[in-house]
Amino acid sequence: MAIAVRIPTILRNYTGGEKQVEASGSSLGSLHRFVNVYVNDEDVRFTGALDTGLSDGDEVTILPAVAGG
Amino acid sequence: MLILDRSVRDAIVSHARRDHPDEACGIVAGPAGSDRPERVVEMTNAARSMTQYEFEPAEQLRVYRDMDDRDEEPVVVYHSHTATEAYPSRTDVRYASQPDAHYVLVSTRDPGETEFRSFRIVDDVVTEEEIRISETVGGEA
């Protein structure tokens, strides 16, 4: 099952500078509270977080959470 | 060193003043790899708080996608402190996950004078940097 993953600039060291990579798998695994994860533009907080299922052709975007005080 | 146009600095200060006493937050986008902060994008503070800020995730996705489409990146990430100094707090450092960005802190604690400072935050280390204001009047540098 092909999943497209868009990589934020700060993680591109790990993908040889690539903005987008292909991955396979049917679930997202565990989430880090310092990142926002979206599947096809939907924040996974609203789609079941850890249980968000993935379908063929889905696009996953990861962004660093920007916050502070 | 952070080099930015006076109009960009003024836009950030104006945003911070307008949202006071809530913290204001946003980014200044620029061409990827250029280190030139050109386009101010005010962000909604989803925390709507006098002591915290947080980018609203759905808005952040739209803004970051848009930057990606334009081959831009967030050159500056700014936010304001409304009762404390313009220096990154422990929380600011903990969440600073964009080592290539300049973190601009503005303080609106004094009604008359706005503090405006810039920092690099890399591997939890805060380093203040000099700010140089460039003037472009009528398109000429």
N, CA and C atoms of all chains as a GROMACS GRO file, in nm:
protein
  630
    1MET      N    1   0.087  -0.119   0.000
    1MET     CA    2   0.000   0.000   0.000
    1MET      C    3   0.089   0.123   0.000
    2ALA      N    4   0.073   0.207  -0.099
    2ALA     CA    5   0.166   0.320  -0.113
    2ALA      C    6   0.114   0.443  -0.040
    3ILE      N    7   0.198   0.501   0.043
    3ILE     CA    8   0.164   0.623   0.117
    3ILE      C    9   0.269   0.728   0.084
    4ALA      N   10   0.225   0.851   0.053
    4ALA     CA   11   0.321   0.959   0.028
    4ALA      C   12   0.337   1.038   0.158
    5VAL      N   13   0.460   1.062   0.198
    5VAL     CA   14   0.487   1.134   0.322
    5VAL      C   15   0.562   1.263   0.290
    6ARG      N   16   0.502   1.379   0.322
    6ARG     CA   17   0.570   1.506   0.298
    6ARG      C   18   0.653   1.541   0.421
    7ILE      N   19   0.776   1.573   0.398
    7ILE     CA   20   0.873   1.591   0.506
    7ILE      C   21   0.902   1.740   0.528
    8PRO      N   22   0.889   1.788   0.654
    8PRO     CA   23   0.922   1.928   0.678
    8PRO      C   24   1.074   1.949   0.667
    9THR      N   25   1.111   2.072   0.639
    9THR     CA   26   1.252   2.106   0.614
    9THR      C   27   1.346   2.051   0.720
   10ILE      N   28   1.304   2.061   0.848
   10ILE     CA   29   1.397   2.021   0.953
   10ILE      C   30   1.426   1.872   0.957
   11LEU      N   31   1.344   1.791   0.892
   11LEU     CA   32   1.370   1.647   0.894
   11LEU      C   33   1.434   1.599   0.764
   12ARG      N   34   1.460   1.693   0.671
   12ARG     CA   35   1.507   1.648   0.540
   12ARG      C   36   1.650   1.596   0.539
   13ASN      N   37   1.724   1.622   0.646
   13ASN     CA   38   1.857   1.558   0.660
   13ASN      C   39   1.846   1.407   0.655
   14TYR      N   40   1.731   1.358   0.700
   14TYR     CA   41   1.714   1.212   0.708
   14TYR      C   42   1.663   1.152   0.579
   15THR      N   43   1.626   1.240   0.485
   15THR     CA   44   1.572   1.186   0.358
   15THR      C   45   1.657   1.233   0.241
   16GLY      N   46   1.782   1.266   0.266
   16GLY     CA   47   1.870   1.312   0.158
   16GLY      C   48   1.818   1.437   0.092
   17GLY      N   49   1.748   1.522   0.170
   17GLY     CA   50   1.699   1.648   0.114
   17GLY      C   51   1.565   1.636   0.044
   18GLU      N   52   1.511   1.516   0.035
   18GLU     CA   53   1.384   1.498  -0.035
   18GLU      C   54   1.267   1.559   0.041
   19LYS      N   55   1.177   1.626  -0.034
   19LYS     CA   56   1.059   1.688   0.026
   19LYS      C   57   0.951   1.586   0.052
   20GLN      N   58   0.954   1.478  -0.024
   20GLN     CA   59   0.846   1.380  -0.014
   20GLN      C   60   0.905   1.241  -0.034
   21VAL      N   61   0.857   1.147   0.043
   21VAL     CA   62   0.906   1.010   0.027
   21VAL      C   63   0.788   0.915   0.021
   22GLU      N   64   0.812   0.797  -0.033
   22GLU     CA   65   0.708   0.694  -0.036
   22GLU      C   66   0.728   0.605   0.085
   23ALA      N   67   0.616   0.562   0.140
   23ALA     CA   68   0.625   0.468   0.251
   23ALA      C   69   0.513   0.368   0.236
   24SER      N   70   0.519   0.263   0.315
   24SER     CA   71   0.408   0.169   0.312
   24SER      C   72   0.370   0.135   0.454
   25GLY      N   73   0.248   0.099   0.473
   25GLY     CA   74   0.204   0.067   0.609
   25GLY      C   75   0.058   0.105   0.624
   26SER      N   76  -0.005   0.049   0.723
   26SER     CA   77  -0.149   0.076   0.736
   26SER      C   78  -0.184   0.157   0.859
   27SER      N   79  -0.085   0.196   0.939
   27SER     CA   80  -0.117   0.282   1.053
   27SER      C   81   0.002   0.371   1.084
   28LEU      N   82  -0.022   0.473   1.170
   28LEU     CA   83   0.080   0.577   1.191
   28LEU      C   84   0.179   0.544   1.301
   29GLY      N   85   0.142   0.453   1.387
   29GLY     CA   86   0.230   0.427   1.501
   29GLY      C   87   0.210   0.531   1.609
   30SER      N   88   0.311   0.554   1.690
   30SER     CA   89   0.290   0.643   1.806
   30SER      C   90   0.322   0.786   1.767
   31LEU      N   91   0.252   0.882   1.827
   31LEU     CA   92   0.268   1.024   1.793
   31LEU      C   93   0.350   1.096   1.899
   32HIS      N   94   0.428   1.188   1.854
   32HIS     CA   95   0.509   1.270   1.943
   32HIS      C   96   0.435   1.400   1.966
   33ARG      N   97   0.432   1.452   2.089
   33ARG     CA   98   0.352   1.572   2.111
   33ARG      C   99   0.413   1.698   2.051
   34PHE      N  100   0.536   1.690   2.005
   34PHE     CA  101   0.596   1.808   1.943
   34PHE      C  102   0.578   1.811   1.792
   35VAL      N  103   0.502   1.716   1.737
   35VAL     CA  104   0.473   1.721   1.594
   35VAL      C  105   0.324   1.716   1.571
   36ASN      N  106   0.284   1.777   1.460
   36ASN     CA  107   0.147   1.765   1.413
   36ASN      C  108   0.150   1.670   1.295
   37VAL      N  109   0.060   1.573   1.294
   37VAL     CA  110   0.053   1.478   1.184
   37VAL      C  111  -0.083   1.491   1.117
   38TYR      N  112  -0.082   1.499   0.986
   38TYR     CA  113  -0.206   1.512   0.910
   38TYR      C  114  -0.211   1.400   0.807
   39VAL      N  115  -0.329   1.343   0.789
   39VAL     CA  116  -0.350   1.249   0.680
   39VAL      C  117  -0.448   1.314   0.584
   40ASN      N  118  -0.402   1.339   0.463
   40ASN     CA  119  -0.487   1.408   0.363
   40ASN      C  120  -0.549   1.535   0.419
   41ASP      N  121  -0.466   1.620   0.480
   41ASP     CA  122  -0.510   1.750   0.533
   41ASP      C  123  -0.588   1.744   0.663
   42GLU      N  124  -0.616   1.626   0.713
   42GLU     CA  125  -0.687   1.620   0.841
   42GLU      C  126  -0.590   1.593   0.955
   43ASP      N  127  -0.599   1.676   1.058
   43ASP     CA  128  -0.518   1.657   1.177
   43ASP      C  129  -0.561   1.525   1.242
   44VAL      N  130  -0.466   1.437   1.263
   44VAL     CA  131  -0.504   1.303   1.314
   44VAL      C  132  -0.559   1.305   1.456
   45ARG      N  133  -0.547   1.418   1.526
   45ARG     CA  134  -0.611   1.429   1.657
   45ARG      C  135  -0.761   1.404   1.644
   46PHE      N  136  -0.815   1.440   1.528
   46PHE     CA  137  -0.960   1.428   1.509
   46PHE      C  138  -1.000   1.300   1.436
   47THR      N  139  -0.903   1.221   1.397
   47THR     CA  140  -0.938   1.102   1.320
   47THR      C  141  -0.895   0.974   1.391
   48GLY      N  142  -0.872   0.985   1.519
   48GLY     CA  143  -0.839   0.865   1.594
   48GLY      C  144  -0.693   0.854   1.635
   49ALA      N  145  -0.616   0.960   1.610
   49ALA     CA  146  -0.475   0.964   1.654
   49ALA      C  147  -0.401   0.835   1.620
   50LEU      N  148  -0.368   0.756   1.722
   50LEU     CA  149  -0.291   0.633   1.701
   50LEU      C  150  -0.364   0.534   1.612
   51ASP      N  151  -0.496   0.541   1.614
   51ASP     CA  152  -0.575   0.442   1.540
   51ASP      C  153  -0.610   0.487   1.399
   52THR      N  154  -0.560   0.603   1.358
   52THR     CA  155  -0.593   0.650   1.224
   52THR      C  156  -0.546   0.549   1.120
   53GLY      N  157  -0.640   0.499   1.043
   53GLY     CA  158  -0.604   0.402   0.940
   53GLY      C  159  -0.555   0.473   0.815
   54LEU      N  160  -0.477   0.404   0.737
   54LEU     CA  161  -0.426   0.463   0.613
   54LEU      C  162  -0.474   0.380   0.495
   55SER      N  163  -0.500   0.448   0.385
   55SER     CA  164  -0.542   0.378   0.263
   55SER      C  165  -0.440   0.403   0.154
   56ASP      N  166  -0.445   0.319   0.055
   56ASP     CA  167  -0.354   0.333  -0.058
   56ASP      C  168  -0.364   0.473  -0.119
   57GLY      N  169  -0.253   0.537  -0.142
   57GLY     CA  170  -0.254   0.669  -0.204
   57GLY      C  171  -0.268   0.785  -0.107
   58ASP      N  172  -0.282   0.756   0.022
   58ASP     CA  173  -0.294   0.864   0.122
   58ASP      C  174  -0.168   0.946   0.128
   59GLU      N  175  -0.184   1.072   0.169
   59GLU     CA  176  -0.069   1.159   0.187
   59GLU      C  177  -0.060   1.198   0.334
   60VAL      N  178   0.056   1.173   0.392
   60VAL     CA  179   0.079   1.206   0.532
   60VAL      C  180   0.173   1.327   0.537
   61THR      N  181   0.137   1.428   0.614
   61THR     CA  182   0.224   1.545   0.632
   61THR      C  183   0.262   1.555   0.779
   62ILE      N  184   0.389   1.584   0.802
   62ILE     CA  185   0.438   1.600   0.939
   62ILE      C  186   0.492   1.742   0.952
   63LEU      N  187   0.446   1.814   1.055
   63LEU     CA  188   0.499   1.949   1.080
   63LEU      C  189   0.540   1.959   1.226
   64PRO      N  190   0.644   2.037   1.254
   64PRO     CA  191   0.679   2.058   1.394
   64PRO      C  192   0.571   2.141   1.462
   65ALA      N  193   0.531   2.104   1.582
   65ALA     CA  194   0.437   2.186   1.657
   65ALA      C  195   0.509   2.315   1.695
   66VAL      N  196   0.446   2.427   1.671
   66VAL     CA  197   0.510   2.556   1.705
   66VAL      C  198   0.433   2.615   1.821
   67ALA      N  199   0.500   2.626   1.935
   67ALA     CA  200   0.434   2.674   2.055
   67ALA      C  201   0.538   2.728   2.151
   68GLY      N  202   0.490   2.787   2.257
   68GLY     CA  203   0.582   2.838   2.358
   68GLY      C  204   0.506   2.920   2.458
   69GLY      N  205   0.579   3.000   2.533
   69GLY     CA  206   0.513   3.082   2.635
   69GLY      C  207   0.596   3.203   2.670
   70MET      N  208   2.328   3.678   1.252
   70MET     CA  209   2.268   3.811   1.240
   70MET      C  210   2.135   3.801   1.165
   71LEU      N  211   2.040   3.880   1.207
   71LEU     CA  212   1.911   3.884   1.137
   71LEU      C  213   1.903   4.016   1.062
   72ILE      N  214   1.882   4.008   0.932
   72ILE     CA  215   1.865   4.129   0.853
   72ILE      C  216   1.720   4.132   0.807
   73LEU      N  217   1.652   4.240   0.842
   73LEU     CA  218   1.515   4.249   0.795
   73LEU      C  219   1.477   4.393   0.764
   74ASP      N  220   1.380   4.402   0.678
   74ASP     CA  221   1.334   4.533   0.633
   74ASP      C  222   1.255   4.600   0.745
   75ARG      N  223   1.262   4.732   0.752
   75ARG     CA  224   1.189   4.805   0.855
   75ARG      C  225   1.040   4.775   0.850
   76SER      N  226   0.985   4.758   0.730
   76SER     CA  227   0.841   4.732   0.718
   76SER      C  228   0.805   4.598   0.781
   77VAL      N  229   0.896   4.502   0.774
   77VAL     CA  230   0.872   4.371   0.836
   77VAL      C  231   0.876   4.385   0.988
   78ARG      N  232   0.975   4.455   1.038
   78ARG     CA  233   0.984   4.478   1.182
   78ARG      C  234   0.860   4.550   1.233
   79ASP      N  235   0.818   4.654   1.160
   79ASP     CA  236   0.701   4.732   1.202
   79ASP      C  237   0.575   4.646   1.202
   80ALA      N  238   0.564   4.556   1.104
   80ALA     CA  239   0.445   4.470   1.096
   80ALA      C  240   0.440   4.376   1.216
   81ILE      N  241   0.555   4.324   1.257
   81ILE     CA  242   0.559   4.234   1.372
   81ILE      C  243   0.522   4.310   1.500
   82VAL      N  244   0.580   4.428   1.517
   82VAL     CA  245   0.551   4.509   1.636
   82VAL      C  246   0.403   4.548   1.642
   83SER      N  247   0.349   4.584   1.527
   83SER     CA  248   0.209   4.624   1.520
   83SER      C  249   0.118   4.507   1.557
   84HIS      N  250   0.152   4.387   1.512
   84HIS     CA  251   0.074   4.268   1.545
   84HIS      C  252   0.079   4.242   1.696
   85ALA      N  253   0.199   4.252   1.753
   85ALA     CA  254   0.214   4.228   1.896
   85ALA      C  255   0.134   4.330   1.978
   86ARG      N  256   0.137   4.455   1.938
   86ARG     CA  257   0.064   4.560   2.010
   86ARG      C  258  -0.086   4.536   1.999
   87ARG      N  259  -0.131   4.496   1.881
   87ARG     CA  260  -0.273   4.477   1.857
   87ARG      C  261  -0.329   4.364   1.943
   88ASP      N  262  -0.250   4.256   1.960
   88ASP     CA  263  -0.300   4.140   2.034
   88ASP      C  264  -0.277   4.150   2.184
   89HIS      N  265  -0.193   4.244   2.227
   89HIS     CA  266  -0.168   4.263   2.370
   89HIS      C  267  -0.301   4.281   2.442
   90PRO      N  268  -0.327   4.217   2.560
   90PRO     CA  269  -0.231   4.141   2.639
   90PRO      C  270  -0.217   3.992   2.605
   91ASP      N  271  -0.282   3.943   2.501
   91ASP     CA  272  -0.254   3.806   2.459
   91ASP      C  273  -0.123   3.802   2.383
   92GLU      N  274  -0.056   3.687   2.388
   92GLU     CA  275   0.066   3.673   2.309
   92GLU      C  276   0.030   3.664   2.162
   93ALA      N  277   0.108   3.733   2.079
   93ALA     CA  278   0.090   3.727   1.934
   93ALA      C  279   0.196   3.633   1.877
   94CYS      N  280   0.166   3.569   1.765
   94CYS     CA  281   0.265   3.480   1.705
   94CYS      C  282   0.252   3.480   1.554
   95GLY      N  283   0.360   3.443   1.487
   95GLY     CA  284   0.356   3.436   1.342
   95GLY      C  285   0.491   3.398   1.286
   96ILE      N  286   0.499   3.404   1.154
   96ILE     CA  287   0.625   3.374   1.087
   96ILE      C  288   0.653   3.482   0.984
   97VAL      N  289   0.777   3.486   0.940
   97VAL     CA  290   0.810   3.568   0.824
   97VAL      C  291   0.872   3.473   0.724
   98ALA      N  292   0.804   3.455   0.611
   98ALA     CA  293   0.850   3.361   0.509
   98ALA      C  294   0.950   3.428   0.417
   99GLY      N  295   1.038   3.348   0.360
   99GLY     CA  296   1.133   3.398   0.262
   99GLY      C  297   1.174   3.285   0.170
  100PRO      N  298   1.237   3.317   0.057
  100PRO     CA  299   1.279   3.211  -0.035
  100PRO      C  300   1.367   3.108   0.035
  101ALA      N  301   1.341   2.980   0.010
  101ALA     CA  302   1.414   2.872   0.075
  101ALA      C  303   1.565   2.891   0.056
  102GLY      N  304   1.638   2.884   0.166
  102GLY     CA  305   1.783   2.894   0.160
  102GLY      C  306   1.837   3.036   0.151
  103SER      N  307   1.750   3.136   0.146
  103SER     CA  308   1.797   3.274   0.125
  103SER      C  309   1.830   3.347   0.256
  104ASP      N  310   1.767   3.302   0.365
  104ASP     CA  311   1.780   3.370   0.494
  104ASP      C  312   1.723   3.512   0.486
  105ARG      N  313   1.634   3.539   0.392
  105ARG     CA  314   1.573   3.671   0.378
  105ARG      C  315   1.427   3.665   0.422
  106PRO      N  316   1.396   3.729   0.536
  106PRO     CA  317   1.256   3.728   0.581
  106PRO      C  318   1.180   3.837   0.507
  107GLU      N  319   1.083   3.798   0.424
  107GLU     CA  320   1.018   3.896   0.337
  107GLU      C  321   0.869   3.911   0.358
  108ARG      N  322   0.803   3.799   0.390
  108ARG     CA  323   0.656   3.801   0.388
  108ARG      C  324   0.604   3.764   0.526
  109VAL      N  325   0.544   3.864   0.593
  109VAL     CA  326   0.492   3.840   0.728
  109VAL      C  327   0.360   3.766   0.720
  110VAL      N  328   0.348   3.658   0.796
  110VAL     CA  329   0.221   3.584   0.805
  110VAL      C  330   0.181   3.578   0.951
  111GLU      N  331   0.081   3.656   0.987
  111GLU     CA  332   0.032   3.651   1.124
  111GLU      C  333  -0.041   3.519   1.144
  112MET      N  334  -0.016   3.454   1.257
  112MET     CA  335  -0.084   3.327   1.285
  112MET      C  336  -0.180   3.347   1.402
  113THR      N  337  -0.286   3.269   1.403
  113THR     CA  338  -0.379   3.272   1.515
  113THR      C  339  -0.312   3.203   1.634
  114ASN      N  340  -0.320   3.266   1.751
  114ASN     CA  341  -0.271   3.201   1.872
  114ASN      C  342  -0.383   3.113   1.926
  115ALA      N  343  -0.374   2.983   1.898
  115ALA     CA  344  -0.481   2.891   1.939
  115ALA      C  345  -0.493   2.884   2.090
  116ALA      N  346  -0.388   2.920   2.162
  116ALA     CA  347  -0.394   2.916   2.308
  116ALA      C  348  -0.467   3.040   2.361
  117ARG      N  349  -0.472   3.147   2.280
  117ARG     CA  350  -0.538   3.273   2.320
  117ARG      C  351  -0.509   3.308   2.465
  118SER      N  352  -0.380   3.318   2.494
  118SER     CA  353  -0.341   3.330   2.632
  118SER      C  354  -0.244   3.447   2.650
  119MET      N  355  -0.236   3.494   2.772
  119MET     CA  356  -0.141   3.602   2.801
  119MET      C  357  -0.002   3.546   2.830
  120THR      N  358   0.006   3.414   2.843
  120THR     CA  359   0.136   3.357   2.877
  120THR      C  360   0.179   3.242   2.787
  121GLN      N  361   0.094   3.204   2.692
  121GLN     CA  362   0.132   3.094   2.602
  121GLN      C  363   0.089   3.123   2.460
  122TYR      N  364   0.157   3.058   2.366
  122TYR     CA  365   0.110   3.067   2.228
  122TYR      C  366   0.124   2.930   2.164
  123GLU      N  367   0.047   2.912   2.060
  123GLU     CA  368   0.048   2.785   1.990
  123GLU      C  369  -0.012   2.808   1.851
  124PHE      N  370   0.056   2.763   1.749
  124PHE     CA  371  -0.002   2.774   1.615
  124PHE      C  372  -0.120   2.678   1.606
  125GLU      N  373  -0.225   2.721   1.546
  125GLU     CA  374  -0.343   2.637   1.525
  125GLU      C  375  -0.307   2.536   1.415
  126PRO      N  376  -0.314   2.405   1.442
  126PRO     CA  377  -0.263   2.305   1.348
  126PRO      C  378  -0.319   2.313   1.205
  127ALA      N  379  -0.449   2.335   1.189
  127ALA     CA  380  -0.505   2.339   1.053
  127ALA      C  381  -0.454   2.462   0.978
  128GLU      N  382  -0.444   2.573   1.047
  128GLU     CA  383  -0.393   2.696   0.984
  128GLU      C  384  -0.245   2.678   0.949
  129GLN      N  385  -0.172   2.613   1.040
  129GLN     CA  386  -0.031   2.590   1.015
  129GLN      C  387  -0.012   2.505   0.890
  130LEU      N  388  -0.096   2.405   0.874
  130LEU     CA  389  -0.084   2.320   0.755
  130LEU      C  390  -0.103   2.403   0.628
  131ARG      N  391  -0.206   2.489   0.627
  131ARG     CA  392  -0.231   2.571   0.508
  131ARG      C  393  -0.113   2.663   0.479
  132VAL      N  394  -0.064   2.728   0.584
  132VAL     CA  395   0.046   2.825   0.566
  132VAL      C  396   0.174   2.755   0.521
  133TYR      N  397   0.206   2.639   0.582
  133TYR     CA  398   0.329   2.569   0.546
  133TYR      C  399   0.319   2.508   0.407
  134ARG      N  400   0.201   2.458   0.371
  134ARG     CA  401   0.181   2.406   0.235
  134ARG      C  402   0.202   2.518   0.132
  135ASP      N  403   0.144   2.634   0.165
  135ASP     CA  404   0.155   2.748   0.075
  135ASP      C  405   0.302   2.787   0.057
  136MET      N  406   0.377   2.790   0.167
  136MET     CA  407   0.520   2.822   0.159
  136MET      C  408   0.592   2.719   0.073
  137ASP      N  409   0.560   2.594   0.093
  137ASP     CA  410   0.620   2.487   0.016
  137ASP      C  411   0.595   2.506  -0.134
  138ASP      N  412   0.470   2.541  -0.168
  138ASP     CA  413   0.434   2.563  -0.308
  138ASP      C  414   0.512   2.680  -0.367
  139ARG      N  415   0.544   2.778  -0.282
  139ARG     CA  416   0.617   2.896  -0.331
  139ARG      C  417   0.767   2.881  -0.316
  140ASP      N  418   0.812   2.761  -0.273
  140ASP     CA  419   0.954   2.740  -0.245
  140ASP      C  420   1.006   2.837  -0.139
  141GLU      N  421   0.928   2.854  -0.035
  141GLU     CA  422   0.967   2.940   0.076
  141GLU      C  423   0.983   2.856   0.200
  142GLU      N  424   1.043   2.916   0.302
  142GLU     CA  425   1.049   2.850   0.431
  142GLU      C  426   1.030   2.958   0.538
  143PRO      N  427   0.998   2.915   0.662
  143PRO     CA  428   0.983   3.014   0.769
  143PRO      C  429   1.121   3.064   0.813
  144VAL      N  430   1.161   3.182   0.772
  144VAL     CA  431   1.292   3.237   0.808
  144VAL      C  432   1.289   3.290   0.951
  145VAL      N  433   1.178   3.350   0.988
  145VAL     CA  434   1.159   3.402   1.124
  145VAL      C  435   1.035   3.338   1.184
  146VAL      N  436   1.046   3.295   1.310
  146VAL     CA  437   0.928   3.255   1.387
  146VAL      C  438   0.922   3.356   1.501
  147TYR      N  439   0.812   3.431   1.509
  147TYR     CA  440   0.808   3.535   1.613
  147TYR      C  441   0.693   3.514   1.708
  148HIS      N  442   0.708   3.562   1.830
  148HIS     CA  443   0.595   3.570   1.921
  148HIS      C  444   0.626   3.677   2.025
  149SER      N  445   0.523   3.717   2.097
  149SER     CA  446   0.542   3.825   2.193
  149SER      C  447   0.525   3.776   2.336
  150HIS      N  448   0.592   3.843   2.425
  150HIS     CA  449   0.572   3.827   2.569
  150HIS      C  450   0.506   3.955   2.616
  151THR      N  451   0.400   3.942   2.694
  151THR     CA  452   0.325   4.063   2.728
  151THR      C  453   0.352   4.115   2.868
  152ALA      N  454   0.426   4.038   2.948
  152ALA     CA  455   0.457   4.085   3.083
  152ALA      C  456   0.601   4.057   3.123
  153THR      N  457   0.672   3.988   3.036
  153THR     CA  458   0.811   3.955   3.068
  153THR      C  459   0.901   4.003   2.955
  154GLU      N  460   1.031   3.981   2.975
  154GLU     CA  461   1.127   4.034   2.878
  154GLU      C  462   1.122   3.956   2.746
  155ALA      N  463   1.180   4.019   2.646
  155ALA     CA  464   1.184   3.957   2.512
  155ALA      C  465   1.300   3.859   2.506
  156TYR      N  466   1.287   3.750   2.580
  156TYR     CA  467   1.390   3.647   2.585
  156TYR      C  468   1.320   3.512   2.586
  157PRO      N  469   1.373   3.411   2.515
  157PRO     CA  470   1.303   3.281   2.510
  157PRO      C  471   1.288   3.217   2.647
  158SER      N  472   1.166   3.174   2.678
  158SER     CA  473   1.141   3.105   2.804
  158SER      C  474   1.184   2.958   2.789
  159ARG      N  475   1.178   2.883   2.900
  159ARG     CA  476   1.213   2.740   2.894
  159ARG      C  477   1.121   2.667   2.796
  160THR      N  478   0.993   2.704   2.798
  160THR     CA  479   0.898   2.640   2.706
  160THR      C  480   0.932   2.675   2.561
  161ASP      N  481   0.970   2.799   2.538
  161ASP     CA  482   1.008   2.841   2.403
  161ASP      C  483   1.123   2.754   2.353
  162VAL      N  484   1.219   2.729   2.440
  162VAL     CA  485   1.337   2.650   2.401
  162VAL      C  486   1.298   2.505   2.375
  163ARG      N  487   1.210   2.454   2.462
  163ARG     CA  488   1.169   2.315   2.448
  163ARG      C  489   1.100   2.288   2.315
  164TYR      N  490   1.021   2.385   2.270
  164TYR     CA  491   0.946   2.367   2.146
  164TYR      C  492   1.020   2.415   2.021
  165ALA      N  493   1.137   2.474   2.039
  165ALA     CA  494   1.206   2.530   1.922
  165ALA      C  495   1.265   2.419   1.837
  166SER      N  496   1.193   2.380   1.733
  166SER     CA  497   1.237   2.265   1.654
  166SER      C  498   1.277   2.303   1.512
  167GLN      N  499   1.300   2.431   1.489
  167GLN     CA  500   1.342   2.474   1.355
  167GLN      C  501   1.475   2.547   1.367
  168PRO      N  502   1.586   2.469   1.367
  168PRO     CA  503   1.719   2.526   1.394
  168PRO      C  504   1.766   2.627   1.291
  169ASP      N  505   1.706   2.626   1.173
  169ASP     CA  506   1.747   2.725   1.073
  169ASP      C  507   1.672   2.857   1.086
  170ALA      N  508   1.573   2.861   1.174
  170ALA     CA  509   1.492   2.983   1.185
  170ALA      C  510   1.552   3.081   1.284
  171HIS      N  511   1.521   3.208   1.264
  171HIS     CA  512   1.554   3.312   1.363
  171HIS      C  513   1.430   3.324   1.451
  172TYR      N  514   1.451   3.312   1.583
  172TYR     CA  515   1.339   3.326   1.675
  172TYR      C  516   1.335   3.469   1.725
  173VAL      N  517   1.234   3.541   1.682
  173VAL     CA  518   1.219   3.681   1.724
  173VAL      C  519   1.123   3.689   1.841
  174LEU      N  520   1.169   3.755   1.945
  174LEU     CA  521   1.085   3.778   2.063
  174LEU      C  522   1.056   3.927   2.074
  175VAL      N  523   0.931   3.958   2.097
  175VAL     CA  524   0.890   4.097   2.113
  175VAL      C  525   0.829   4.108   2.252
  176SER      N  526   0.860   4.215   2.325
  176SER     CA  527   0.790   4.232   2.452
  176SER      C  528   0.709   4.360   2.450
  177THR      N  529   0.582   4.344   2.490
  177THR     CA  530   0.492   4.460   2.495
  177THR      C  531   0.460   4.496   2.640
  178ARG      N  532   0.550   4.457   2.733
  178ARG     CA  533   0.522   4.482   2.874
  178ARG      C  534   0.522   4.631   2.905
  179ASP      N  535   0.598   4.709   2.830
  179ASP     CA  536   0.599   4.854   2.849
  179ASP      C  537   0.510   4.916   2.742
  180PRO      N  538   0.409   4.995   2.785
  180PRO     CA  539   0.317   5.052   2.686
  180PRO      C  540   0.384   5.149   2.589
  181GLY      N  541   0.498   5.205   2.631
  181GLY     CA  542   0.563   5.302   2.544
  181GLY      C  543   0.665   5.242   2.451
  182GLU      N  544   0.747   5.153   2.503
  182GLU     CA  545   0.859   5.101   2.423
  182GLU      C  546   0.849   4.951   2.403
  183THR      N  547   0.866   4.908   2.280
  183THR     CA  548   0.859   4.765   2.247
  183THR      C  549   0.998   4.708   2.236
  184GLU      N  550   1.023   4.598   2.310
  184GLU     CA  551   1.152   4.530   2.298
  184GLU      C  552   1.144   4.434   2.180
  185PHE      N  553   1.251   4.429   2.101
  185PHE     CA  554   1.252   4.347   1.979
  185PHE      C  555   1.389   4.283   1.968
  186ARG      N  556   1.396   4.150   1.992
  186ARG     CA  557   1.526   4.083   1.992
  186ARG      C  558   1.518   3.953   1.913
  187SER      N  559   1.632   3.907   1.867
  187SER     CA  560   1.634   3.786   1.785
  187SER      C  561   1.734   3.685   1.838
  188PHE      N  562   1.700   3.557   1.824
  188PHE     CA  563   1.781   3.450   1.879
  188PHE      C  564   1.787   3.330   1.785
  189ARG      N  565   1.897   3.256   1.797
  189ARG     CA  566   1.902   3.122   1.738
  189ARG      C  567   1.884   3.025   1.854
  190ILE      N  568   1.806   2.921   1.830
  190ILE     CA  569   1.788   2.818   1.932
  190ILE      C  570   1.821   2.684   1.866
  191VAL      N  571   1.937   2.631   1.899
  191VAL     CA  572   1.985   2.508   1.837
  191VAL      C  573   2.027   2.412   1.946
  192ASP      N  574   1.971   2.290   1.943
  192ASP     CA  575   2.003   2.189   2.045
  192ASP      C  576   1.987   2.246   2.186
  193ASP      N  577   1.877   2.316   2.206
  193ASP     CA  578   1.843   2.373   2.338
  193ASP      C  579   1.934   2.486   2.382
  194VAL      N  580   2.022   2.533   2.297
  194VAL     CA  581   2.110   2.644   2.333
  194VAL      C  582   2.058   2.772   2.268
  195VAL      N  583   2.042   2.876   2.350
  195VAL     CA  584   1.993   3.005   2.302
  195VAL      C  585   2.110   3.099   2.278
  196THR      N  586   2.118   3.156   2.160
  196THR     CA  587   2.223   3.253   2.130
  196THR      C  588   2.157   3.378   2.073
  197GLU      N  589   2.176   3.490   2.141
  197GLU     CA  590   2.118   3.613   2.087
  197GLU      C  591   2.200   3.659   1.967
  198GLU      N  592   2.133   3.722   1.873
  198GLU     CA  593   2.204   3.771   1.755
  198GLU      C  594   2.170   3.917   1.728
  199GLU      N  595   2.260   3.979   1.655
  199GLU     CA  596   2.242   4.119   1.618
  199GLU      C  597   2.129   4.129   1.515
  200ILE      N  598   2.058   4.242   1.520
  200ILE     CA  599   1.954   4.266   1.420
  200ILE      C  600   1.995   4.388   1.338
  201ARG      N  601   1.988   4.375   1.207
  201ARG     CA  602   2.018   4.490   1.122
  201ARG      C  603   1.890   4.523   1.044
  202ILE      N  604   1.848   4.647   1.058
  202ILE     CA  605   1.727   4.690   0.987
  202ILE      C  606   1.769   4.749   0.854
  203SER      N  607   1.711   4.697   0.747
  203SER     CA  608   1.740   4.756   0.616
  203SER      C  609   1.620   4.840   0.575
  204GLU      N  610   1.650   4.945   0.501
  204GLU     CA  611   1.544   5.037   0.459
  204GLU      C  612   1.524   5.025   0.309
  205THR      N  613   1.402   4.992   0.269
  205THR     CA  614   1.372   5.002   0.126
  205THR      C  615   1.259   5.102   0.113
  206VAL      N  616   1.289   5.211   0.049
  206VAL     CA  617   1.188   5.316   0.031
  206VAL      C  618   1.154   5.321  -0.116
  207GLY      N  619   1.029   5.297  -0.145
  207GLY     CA  620   0.984   5.302  -0.286
  207GLY      C  621   1.054   5.201  -0.373
  208GLY      N  622   1.090   5.084  -0.311
  208GLY     CA  623   1.148   4.978  -0.392
  208GLY      C  624   1.297   4.989  -0.412
  209GLU      N  625   1.359   5.096  -0.366
  209GLU     CA  626   1.505   5.107  -0.385
  209GLU      C  627   1.574   5.082  -0.253
  210ALA      N  628   1.679   5.002  -0.252
  210ALA     CA  629   1.750   4.968  -0.128
  210ALA      C  630   1.834   5.084  -0.079
   0.00000   0.00000   0.00000
